[in-house]
Amino acid sequence: MIPERTLTSELREHVGQRVRLMGWLHRLRAMGGVNFLLLRDRAGVAQAVLGPDDLAPLEGLHAETVLSVEGRVVESPQAPGGYELYEPQVEIISPVRDATPFALYKDRVRATIPVFLDHAVIGHRALERRAVLRLAAGVMAGFRKSLSALDFTEIQTPKLVGSATESGANVFAVEYFGRTAYLAQSPQFYKQIMVGVLERVFEVGPVFRAEPHATSRHLNEYVSLDVEFGFIRDHFDVMALLTTVVRGILDHLQETRAAELAVLSVDMPVLPESIPWIYFPDAQQMLHDRYGVKDAIGEPDLAPEHERILGQWAKEAHGSDFLFVVGYPMVKRPFYTHPSEADPRYSNSFDLLFRGLELVTGGQRLHRYEDYLAAAARFKYPPEPFERYFEAFKFGMPPHGGFAIGLERFLTQLLNLDNVRLATLFPRDIHRLEP
Amino acid sequence: MIPERTLTSELREHVGQRVRLMGWLHRLRAMGGVNFLLLRDRAGVAQAVLGPDDLAPLEGLHAETVLSVEGRVVESPQAPGGYELYEPQVEIISPVRDATPFALYKDRVRATIPVFLDHAVIGHRALERRAVLRLAAGVMAGFRKSLSALDFTEIQTPKLVGSATESGANVFAVEYFGRTAYLAQSPQFYKQIMVGVLERVFEVGPVFRAEPHATSRHLNEYVSLDVEFGFIRDHFDVMALLTTVVRGILDHLQETRAAELAVLSVDMPVLPESIPWIYFPDAQQMLHDRYGVKDAIGEPDLAPEHERILGQWAKEAHGSDFLFVVGYPMVKRPFYTHPSEADPRYSNSFDLLFRGLELVTGGQRLHRYEDYLAAAARFKYPPEPFERYFEAFKFGMPPHGGFAIGLERFLTQLLNLDNVRLATLFPRDIHRLEP
């Protein structure tokens, strides 16, 4: 808010003038006679050229010192961004007297994942890391923009719930005024209920999974991009909406985050006009017949290796980085899943594979009250905690469906990251609660 | 996604044509010869005129039955919205065989708050309640829009934290793989840390307060609209930004939610170009001298009654529904608060009163590492859990500040609701964890 501040990205508009940059000492390349000070602000990095006498205020200070640098803007093709500051006057805003645990100025962070995560509060300042976080914000914005344009309303549902609604396992317990509450594993019931109120809803918010395994693909807290809407014919309407949303997100990133995509050398995926789809039993048959997978047929689910092969097939046969697998067996789907009318062993549900990894699960849900009572009985759920939710179905729900995209998983695949922990600010896993 | 569906708000474009509406049976006014079926969809309510024979499919069914109604559009000044359907053909999509616990078609819900909340999963379908939820979405969208235009980046910070960072009291404990985790009371530290990465950040997300009192003003889980940004001079820069954001929210509501504001007869507040402000000791002096408040002077905080009087004064003296009270005593502010340079007994912090109620707290934060170490020692905080957060300050933070707006409290004041529980989907309080 200091009015006379100029951003590093604005130098081209001030050639020949003196301006004031403010930011962090990204790097000091002291060469003796001519020294280069790289200053980082929210817009990027710019360089100031320092003579030997200009170095005095920086004596004993380290990278990340917060600075104000005044100087005359000169066009300079070799400088980062094409402009640099001459005759600089350097002022210290916040001095740094120690070296950072690893260098933040390099193109790629050279620290192991645990070391990086231990120091993520500063590690995220690296341009590479910052780009990931800016892209995460872009995914959320693109998601909301696509849905708002289609008359969806944003909701915020409770994260403290009275009962574990999705399944009893893998839920965190909370001491709640002498009772036990649970952390919501998903907004599933709430978003369905809200179809009865607003027809079309979405939510961006945290979900909590108490899964006790430490893999490179799981987080115990992550951001879920949830959608639910009414008056659908079946799950193909849900797939059409999901295609629109994924396209909206990718377009939004290209429109507003081109610099970050370039920093990370992101290979943008191919998303055809209409994403190819394959029926679940046909996928198994093809895995067997064409790829010699022996144990595929008859299983109720696809193994990660099967998904990988199918992803490759989608790329080769359809030129697509995305593939819908449609009609998973009912036995592997949650109790609110709508069965196929034609063959009730199979469901009106789908997975969206992105480069051979399951990215989204979605489908049509049950909408009749009687169907919920029957499903709850079949799964032996006690009626009591569910009664209040089922009230929404008792009082009229249209055919509806939806999906959920895991923000961090989407970024991991899009950016080709080694570990989902690198796709979030401060990951939570079985070993890590800090920072 | 059924292509031939028309919304109730689109009838004017189809006069003379047959269209198909889909939605909920809002009300059936059976008068014998001529009957009126009110159908509600996400866009509003429209009427179909039914002859005695058209009633047959509705036999035994109740309000909230999901319907498809085909009919010819006729202009009709007495009909809701100015158009109605003639020669209707009614199809039942989801029948309802019971009466709702309270009527959902009335202008105002006539149920006590506990009864309403017990049945909120359907209660929110009332137009009045739905308008509140649509306005909540509008506040979030206006907040994000204002900040995105100023180059702020959205973040999502962890809600599971390893230690109670704000204060040890009023924090929910979570069983976390054999350890104890806590639910974040605010994203305070995280948003400050992220100033070091992105300079300007905001977050929309849940916060959790284990306050054991049941008042009409408190929730144990609510949505916090958080902002933090760097390179400020002092708290007046934060107040200027907050003014811009509140204006952005109100403008966005008027641009995009005029119908909902009308449904609730909202009296839009007066927000002057610049919100008036009063220095904390001066506010106390004025309360004493002008309003005869005996116990105001010398206290470290303002009582709700004092805030009410000050709100009235702002309205009378400045024509403003908003008032900043600036420079609260340090003793009542959290340890990260930046003191005034001129008089370190007072802080560079403020409250924003909205119609005499504290709506926002904000201010400038400490930014020097030494200041954090000193403050933590003064408050006798153990260094260990804070160390990882303080690392951000050790490695260079600019002067910065921010604020947090409670979404539900803002709505409660804006809409003049009786109880903050009516400003959220499914409130959580000491007694209520469901629905």
Interface residues (C-beta under 8 A of the other chain):
Chain A: M1 I2 R5 M22 W24 L25 D41 R42 E64 T65 V66 I93 S94 P95 V96 D98 T100 D118 H119 V121 I122 H124 R125 R129 R130 L133 R134 A136 A137 M140 A141 R144 S148 D151 T153 E154 I155 Q156 T157 P158 K159 L160 V161 G162 S163 F172 A173 V174 E175 Y176 F177 R179 A181 L183 Y190 I193 M194 G196 V197 L198 E199 R200 V204 G205 P206 F208 A210 P212 N220 E221 V223 F229 F231 I232 R233 D237 A240 L241 H367 R368 P385 R388 Y389 E391 A392 K394 F395 G396 M397 P398 P399 L407 T424 L425 F426 R428 I430 L433 E434 P435
Chain B: M1 I2 R5 M22 W24 L25 D41 R42 A43 E64 T65 V66 I93 S94 P95 V96 D98 T100 D118 H119 V121 I122 H124 R125 R129 R130 L133 R134 A136 A137 M140 A141 R144 S148 D151 T153 E154 I155 Q156 T157 P158 K159 L160 V161 G162 S163 F172 A173 V174 E175 Y176 F177 R179 A181 L183 Y190 I193 M194 G196 V197 L198 E199 R200 V204 G205 P206 F208 A210 P212 N220 E221 V223 F229 F231 I232 R233 D237 A240 L241 H367 R368 P385 R388 Y389 E391 A392 K394 F395 G396 M397 P398 P399 L407 T424 L425 F426 R428 I430 L433 E434 P435
